[in-house]
Every structure is written in structure tokens, then in C-alpha cells.
């Protein structure tokens, strides 16, 4: 197994790291999975709204609650520890002048720090610092 560290915009402190884990499934079929923690949303528009609120100085919990209230879905955006694949960049934004990318990921499991709960694959959206940028 190989561990890599990539900057991740975790809105609690504007700096954290996404830890990437490459592994082989037991089925013998090679598939790269990553593990990371941060804000995830159901749509790209929701994560973009979250970024805009953060850029305006809103605290993480307030920004999450605002987005969820606006779309009338208490679980649209949240902080989560996930096992995912993909990571296709679908857009760029800025948080307080620092460039970030919106990524489309496929979530396969949620973690609580000690165990994983596997789920049917679901597409979610997150935001990461541009390569080489520290937020």
C-alpha cells in the first residue's frame, strides 16, 4: 500500500490534508480507492454555494446549515470521512482569493474513525486546494 498526502480544503480551519490510499480489492480486480475527509455535497451547485459562503466569512457550520436550509434537505452537504473513487475536476473557484477545484467523486463507504459503513456507490462533490496551494 502506498500513502500520499494531498491538500484538502477542510472548512473547519481552512487547512487539512486529504490522505490518499491506493489498494487492491480482494476480488482480484484492481481499483484505486481514496480516503479523505471534508465537506461533501449532493450537487456541484451546493458545493459552489458553500464555497461562496466560506469566502464571505461564514463559519463552516453556518455555511453548511445555510446551504441545507436553502435546498430544504438537512443532509445535502456535510462534513464526512469517505472512501471514494474518481476525483474528476469539474470546475474552479476561489476561497478568499485562493484557487480551489470542485471534484466529482463516487463515494463507496462512510467512516467514523474506527469502522467503515459500505453504501451503494453515490456521486458527491467536494472541493480541494489547487495543486501546490496551501489554504
N, C-alpha and C positions, 0 to 999 in steps of 0.2 A: 504494500500500500504506500501511496505517496501523499504527503500532506503539503498543500500550498496555502499561502495566505494572500488574500486579495482585499483591498479596502472596501468596506461596505458602509453605506450611509445608514447608520442606526440613529434615528432621530432623538433618542434619549440624550445623547451627548455630542452629536454630530461627528463622532469618531468611534469606530469599532472595526473589527475585521471579520470578513467572511472567510471561514475556513473551508477549503475545498477538499473533498475526499474522493479519490478515484478508487473504485472497487469492481470486482467481478462478481456477478450474481452466481448463486450455486447451480443454476440450470446449465452452466457452461456457456451461456450466451453473454458475450461481452457488452456491457452497457456502463457508461460513466455516470455516476451519481455524485451530486454535490450536496454538502450540508451547510446550511447558513441560517443566520438569524437576522431578523429585521422586520421592516414593515412590508406586508403583502396586501394587495387589494384584488378584488374580483375583476376590475377593468383598468385599462390604461388611463382612462379619464379620471378615475378615482385616485390613482397614484399621482397623477399630474396635479389634481386639486390639493392633495396632501402636501406635495412639494411647494405649491404656491402658498399655502397657509404657513408652512415652516419658514419660507422666505420672508413672509410678513411678520415673523417673530412669534408665531403661536407655539406654545409648548406641545410636545408630542401627544399627550393625552387629549388636549383640547382640539388639536388638528384632527386626530382620529375620530373623536366624537362628532366634530363638525361634519366631516365627510359622511360618516354613517347616518347622521341626522338628515343631511341633505338628500341622501338616496333612500331614506327610510328603511335601512337594513343595518341592524346592530352589529352584524358580522361582516360587512362589506370590506372593511380594512381593519387590520390588527397587527400587533407585534407577534411574531411566531418564529419558532425554530422548526425548520423544514428540511426534508430530504427531497431533492429535486433533480430534474434533468433539464437540458436545454440551456437557456440563457441568451436567447436571441435579442439583440438590441433593436428596439422599435422606435426610439426617439431620444432626443437630448433636451435637457432643461438645465436650469441653474438654481442652486440653493445659495442665497446670499452671495451671488457672483461666482460661485464655484460650479464648474460643469459636472453634470451627472447624466447617466444613461438610464432610460427606462428599459427594463428587461422583461420579456415574456418567458416565464418558467413553467414547467409542469411539475406540480407537487405530487409526491408519491407517499409521503408519511409526515406526521407531525411528531415532534419530540417534546419532552418535558425536562430534559436534562439527564434522566436516568433510563427512560424507555421510549420506544417509538410505537406510534399507532399508525399502521398502514391504512391508506384510504385508496379508493379508486382514483386514478390519475385525474387531476384537475388543473386547468390552466389558471395561473395567477400572474400578477405583475408586481415588480419591485423596482427599486432604484439603487444604483451603485455609483460610487465616485468614478469619474473618468480615470483611465489608467494613468498612473503616475501622479495623481492628485491626492492630496490629503485634505480631508474635510474636518 
